[in-house]
């Protein structure tokens, strides 16, 4: 195990210090003269200013990785001279210690649950289950999800696409949009603030809230594990439906079980055990050059075919290209998914209809750098699954007459 540390000087800030909730983007000059972008968590010392000297974790960038592939500010080593002034100079003497609380705001409740435990960045959060939480008594009871559909995906990019299609279906039906909660695992990015998609969904008012569990943090609600996170989505955020997937970034090794997305199978078990209806979003692509992700991703086949110990609804698109449809059918047959789960083969939405729904988001939605035009099967699979979840919500489950 190794960490690559480098020192740098902040040259400029990108946008306003609080333009990204919880994060600040800066440009720095490293000791070798290189100019680069870096991200700084505001909770770790308040906004940075040009001239501040910082310690960077450059490990992922130096390794050329996609997951975690940013420079991150670990600590401020010295403040810019102009920032060390009297309190009358714009309040800059408080820089590095200021909080985001506003004057007159109520005193926040203090939490006692540590995330990133036993590291130099461990932090206390108010977890929804702990005694100091106003919701503690709720979790002392044996709660269930009461039949709530739970859309489970492997990739973070599935979140905005699923939400767009759920809202489109409600609009078509002349119904109110469902209350959708996002539950973020710790299989990818740990700070919720890293997610541009969550930021955009919040701007649009399309999320009832976000729950972060495990060592992920920064949600509207913090939870200790996936079970209480799902229950918090239902009973604290009062969601009609939850979308569960990791934050940006996924770890893969090219081996059968060595990928963080295997958690999708574990989430199926949690949703089922709590009395919800797990609906799996299959990862399907005919644009990915890697053989293990062509057609039905091997990740989906393993997560649902082996890691999932409970049944799920697995909607699959009836593809219009004959060769692609045949390959997908054969992969599903070989995976044995039909023995474990309820498969639903359905016609996906027309491409132009799907495109219009995604465009309502107002920003590009891509996966592995590909938009719907580049990989229509990927987005068709998401919309097919979201459509099944919407019907389950509308009809009250499987068994409504």
C-alpha positions in Angstrom: 0.0 0.0 0.0 1.3 3.4 -0.8 0.2 7.0 -1.0 1.7 9.6 -3.3 2.0 12.9 -1.5 3.0 16.2 -3.2 3.0 19.8 -2.1 1.5 22.6 -4.2 0.5 26.2 -4.1 -3.1 27.3 -4.9 -3.1 29.5 -7.9 -6.8 30.2 -8.3 -10.2 29.0 -7.2 -12.7 27.7 -9.8 -16.0 29.4 -9.2 -17.2 30.5 -5.9 -15.9 28.6 -2.8 -19.3 27.1 -2.1 -20.3 26.5 -5.7 -20.1 22.7 -5.1 -21.8 21.8 -1.9 -19.1 20.5 0.4 -16.3 20.8 -2.2 -14.1 23.5 -3.6 -12.2 23.2 -6.9 -8.9 24.9 -7.2 -6.0 25.1 -9.6 -2.6 24.4 -8.1 1.0 24.6 -9.2 3.0 21.6 -8.0 6.7 21.7 -7.1 7.7 20.4 -10.5 5.9 23.3 -12.1 2.9 21.4 -13.3 -0.5 23.1 -13.2 -3.4 20.9 -12.2 -6.9 20.9 -10.8 -7.6 19.6 -7.3 -10.6 19.1 -5.1 -10.8 20.3 -1.5 -13.4 19.3 1.2 -14.6 22.4 2.9 -15.3 20.4 6.1 -11.5 19.9 6.3 -10.7 23.5 7.1 -12.9 26.0 5.1 -12.2 27.5 1.7 -8.7 27.8 0.2 -7.4 31.0 -1.3 -4.7 31.7 -3.9 -1.3 31.5 -2.3 -2.2 28.8 0.2 0.3 26.0 0.4 -1.3 22.5 0.4 -0.5 18.9 0.7 -2.0 16.8 -2.1 -2.8 13.1 -2.5 -1.9 12.6 -6.1 -1.9 8.8 -6.0 -4.7 8.0 -8.5 -3.7 10.6 -11.0 -0.1 9.4 -11.0 -1.4 5.8 -11.6 -3.6 7.0 -14.4 -6.8 5.7 -12.8 -10.3 6.6 -13.6 -11.7 5.7 -10.2 -10.6 8.3 -7.7 -8.6 10.0 -10.5 -8.4 13.5 -9.1 -5.8 15.3 -7.0 -7.3 15.8 -3.5 -6.2 18.4 -1.0 -5.3 16.6 2.3 -4.2 19.6 4.3 -3.4 23.2 4.2 0.3 23.7 5.1 0.3 27.4 5.2 -2.1 30.3 4.5 -1.7 33.0 1.9 -0.2 36.1 3.5 -3.1 38.2 2.5 -5.6 35.9 4.3 -3.9 36.4 7.7 -5.4 39.7 8.5 -7.6 41.4 11.0 -11.2 40.2 11.4 -12.2 43.5 9.8 -10.7 42.5 6.5 -13.7 40.6 5.2 -13.5 38.2 8.1 -10.5 36.5 6.5 -8.9 35.8 9.9 -11.5 33.1 10.3 -10.5 31.3 7.1 -9.5 27.7 7.7 -11.9 27.5 10.7 -15.2 28.8 9.4 -18.2 26.6 9.2 -21.2 26.8 6.8 -23.6 27.7 9.6 -25.5 31.0 9.2 -26.0 33.5 12.0 -29.0 32.6 14.0 -29.2 29.0 12.7 -30.1 26.4 15.3 -27.3 24.5 17.0 -26.8 21.3 15.0 -27.1 18.0 16.8 -23.8 16.3 17.2 -23.3 12.8 16.0 -21.1 10.1 17.5 -20.8 7.6 14.6 -17.4 7.8 13.0 -17.0 7.3 9.2 -13.6 6.7 7.7 -12.8 5.2 11.0 -9.2 5.0 12.3 -7.9 7.2 9.6 -6.6 10.8 9.8 -9.8 11.9 8.0 -12.3 10.1 10.3 -15.3 12.3 11.0 -18.3 12.2 13.3 -21.7 12.1 11.7 -25.2 12.0 13.1 -26.4 8.6 12.1 -30.1 8.1 11.7 -30.1 5.2 14.1 -28.1 6.5 17.0 -29.6 7.7 20.3 -28.9 11.4 19.6 -30.9 11.2 16.4 -34.5 12.4 16.4 -35.3 9.2 14.5 -33.7 6.8 17.0 -37.0 5.6 18.5 -38.3 4.8 15.0 -35.4 2.4 14.4 -35.9 0.7 17.8 -38.9 -1.0 16.2 -38.9 -3.7 13.6 -39.6 -1.7 10.5 -40.2 -2.9 6.9 -40.2 -1.3 3.5 -43.9 -2.1 3.1 -43.6 -3.2 -0.4 -41.5 -0.2 -1.7 -39.8 -0.9 -5.0 -36.0 -0.6 -4.8 -34.2 0.0 -8.1 -30.7 -1.4 -7.8 -27.9 -0.6 -10.1 -24.2 -1.1 -10.4 -23.1 2.2 -11.9 -23.7 5.8 -10.7 -24.7 6.8 -14.2 -27.8 4.7 -13.9 -29.2 7.1 -11.2 -30.1 10.1 -13.4 -31.3 8.0 -16.3 -33.7 6.0 -14.0 -35.0 9.2 -12.4 -35.6 10.8 -15.7 -37.7 7.9 -16.9 -39.7 7.5 -13.7 -40.7 11.1 -14.0 -41.5 10.8 -17.7 -43.8 7.9 -16.9 -45.6 9.8 -14.2 -46.0 12.8 -16.6 -47.4 10.6 -19.3 -49.9 9.2 -16.9 -50.9 12.6 -15.7 -49.8 11.7 -12.2 -47.6 13.3 -9.6 -44.0 12.4 -9.8 -43.1 9.8 -7.2 -40.9 10.7 -4.2 -37.6 9.2 -5.1 -34.7 8.7 -2.6 -31.2 8.0 -3.6 -29.3 5.6 -1.4 -25.5 5.8 -2.0 -23.3 2.9 -1.0 -19.6 3.1 -0.3 -18.6 1.0 -3.3 -17.4 4.0 -5.2 -16.8 7.6 -4.2 -17.3 8.2 -0.5 -18.2 11.9 -0.3 -21.7 12.5 -1.8 -20.5 16.0 -2.8 -18.4 14.4 -5.6 -21.5 13.5 -7.5 -22.5 16.0 -10.1 -25.6 14.0 -10.8 -26.9 14.3 -7.2 -26.1 18.0 -7.4 -28.2 18.4 -10.6 -31.1 16.2 -9.3 -31.2 18.4 -6.2 -31.2 21.6 -8.3 -34.2 20.2 -10.2 -36.0 19.2 -7.0 -36.3 15.6 -8.3 -35.0 13.8 -5.2 -36.8 13.5 -1.9 -33.3 13.3 -0.4 -30.1 11.1 -0.3 -29.0 8.6 2.2 -25.3 7.7 2.6 -24.3 4.5 4.4 -21.2 2.5 5.4 -18.3 4.9 5.0 -20.0 7.0 2.3 -21.0 10.4 3.8 -22.6 13.7 3.1 -26.2 12.6 2.5 -29.3 14.3 3.9 -29.4 11.3 6.1 -26.5 9.2 7.3 -26.8 5.5 8.1 -24.6 2.7 9.4 -25.5 0.0 6.9 -27.6 -0.9 3.8 -30.5 -2.1 5.8 -31.0 1.0 7.9 -30.3 3.1 4.9 -33.2 1.6 3.0 -35.4 2.0 6.0 -34.4 5.6 6.3 -35.3 6.2 2.7 -38.8 4.8 3.3 -39.6 6.1 6.8 -37.4 9.3 7.2 -37.4 10.6 3.7 -40.9 9.2 3.1 -39.9 7.9 -0.3 -42.2 6.0 -2.6 -39.3 4.4 -4.4 -35.5 4.2 -3.8 -32.7 4.1 -6.3 -29.6 2.4 -4.8 -26.2 2.4 -6.4 -22.6 3.4 -5.6 -21.3 6.9 -6.0 -19.1 7.9 -9.0 -16.4 5.3 -9.8 -16.3 1.6 -9.6 -13.5 -0.9 -8.9 -12.9 -3.8 -11.2 -10.1 -6.2 -11.6 -11.1 -8.4 -14.5 -11.7 -11.3 -12.2 -14.9 -13.2 -11.5 -15.7 -11.7 -8.0 -13.2 -8.8 -7.8 -15.4 -5.8 -8.5 -17.2 -3.4 -6.1 -20.5 -3.7 -8.1 -21.0 -7.2 -6.7 -22.8 -5.3 -3.9 -25.9 -5.2 -6.2 -26.5 -8.8 -5.3 -26.2 -8.1 -1.6 -28.6 -5.2 -2.0 -31.2 -7.5 -3.5 -31.0 -9.6 -0.4 -31.4 -6.5 1.9 -34.4 -5.1 0.0 -36.1 -8.5 0.0 -35.4 -9.2 3.7 -37.0 -5.8 4.6 -40.1 -6.5 2.7 -39.3 -4.3 -0.3 -39.4 -5.3 -4.0 -35.9 -5.4 -5.4 -35.8 -4.4 -9.1 -32.4 -4.9 -10.7 -31.1 -2.7 -13.5 -29.1 -5.0 -15.7 -25.9 -3.6 -17.2 -26.1 -4.3 -20.9 -23.9 -2.8 -23.6 -23.0 -3.4 -27.2 -20.6 -0.5 -27.4 -18.2 -1.5 -24.6 -15.0 -2.9 -26.2 -14.3 -5.2 -23.3 -15.6 -8.7 -23.9 -16.7 -9.2 -20.2 -19.1 -6.2 -20.6 -20.4 -7.0 -24.1 -24.1 -7.8 -24.0 -25.1 -8.8 -20.5 -22.1 -7.6 -18.3 -20.4 -10.4 -16.4 -20.8 -8.2 -13.4 -24.6 -8.4 -13.6 -24.4 -12.1 -14.2 -22.3 -12.7 -11.1 -24.0 -10.2 -8.8 -27.5 -11.5 -9.6 -26.6 -15.1 -10.5 -24.4 -15.9 -7.5 -24.2 -13.1 -5.0 -27.9 -12.4 -4.7 -29.4 -14.9 -2.2 -33.0 -13.7 -2.7 -35.2 -13.2 -5.7 -35.5 -9.9 -7.6 -37.5 -8.6 -10.5 -35.0 -8.4 -13.4 -36.5 -6.5 -16.4 -34.7 -7.1 -19.7 -35.2 -5.2 -23.0 -36.3 -7.0 -26.2 -33.7 -5.6 -28.5 -34.5 -4.8 -32.1 -31.1 -5.8 -33.6 -31.4 -9.6 -34.1 -27.8 -10.5 -33.4 -27.8 -8.4 -30.2 -31.1 -9.9 -29.0 -29.8 -13.5 -29.7 -26.6 -12.9 -27.8 -28.4 -11.4 -24.8 -30.9 -14.3 -24.7 -28.0 -16.8 -24.7 -26.1 -15.0 -22.0 -29.1 -14.8 -19.8 -29.8 -18.5 -20.3 -26.2 -19.4 -19.4 -26.2 -17.2 -16.4 -29.1 -19.1 -14.8 -30.8 -15.9 -13.8 -34.2 -17.4 -14.5 -33.8 -20.0 -11.8 -33.3 -17.3 -9.1 -35.2 -14.3 -10.3 -38.4 -13.1 -12.0 -37.3 -12.1 -15.5 -39.4 -9.7 -17.4 -38.7 -9.5 -21.2 -40.2 -6.2 -22.3 -40.1 -3.9 -25.3 -37.9 -0.9 -24.3 -39.3 2.6 -25.0 -38.8 4.1 -28.4 -35.4 5.8 -28.7 -36.8 9.2 -29.5 -39.1 9.0 -26.4 -36.2 7.9 -24.2 -34.0 10.6 -25.7 -36.6 13.3 -24.9 -36.8 12.1 -21.3 -33.1 12.2 -20.8 -32.8 15.6 -22.4 -35.2 17.0 -19.8 -32.3 16.6 -17.4 -30.6 19.5 -19.0 -27.1 18.0 -18.8 -25.4 15.1 -20.6 -25.9 11.7 -19.1 -23.1 9.3 -20.1 -21.7 6.0 -18.9 -18.1 5.2 -19.5 -18.1 8.3 -21.7 -21.0 7.1 -23.9 -24.3 8.8 -24.3 -27.6 7.1 -25.3 -26.7 7.6 -29.0 -23.5 5.7 -28.5 -24.9 2.8 -26.4 -28.7 2.7 -26.7 -29.0 -0.8 -25.2 -27.4 0.4 -21.9 -30.0 3.1 -21.5 -32.8 0.9 -22.8 -32.1 -1.6 -20.0 -32.2 1.2 -17.4 -35.5 2.6 -18.7 -37.0 -0.9 -19.0 -36.2 -1.6 -15.3 -37.4 1.8 -14.2 -40.7 1.2 -16.1 -41.2 -2.1 -14.2 -40.5 -0.3 -10.9 -43.0 2.4 -11.7 -45.7 -0.2 -12.5 -45.0 -2.0 -9.2 -45.4 1.3 -7.4 -48.6 2.2 -9.3 -50.2 -1.2 -8.9 -49.2 -1.8 -5.3 -46.9 -4.8 -6.0 -47.2 -8.0 -7.9 -50.4 -9.4 -6.7 -52.9 -6.6 -7.2 -56.0 -8.0 -9.0 
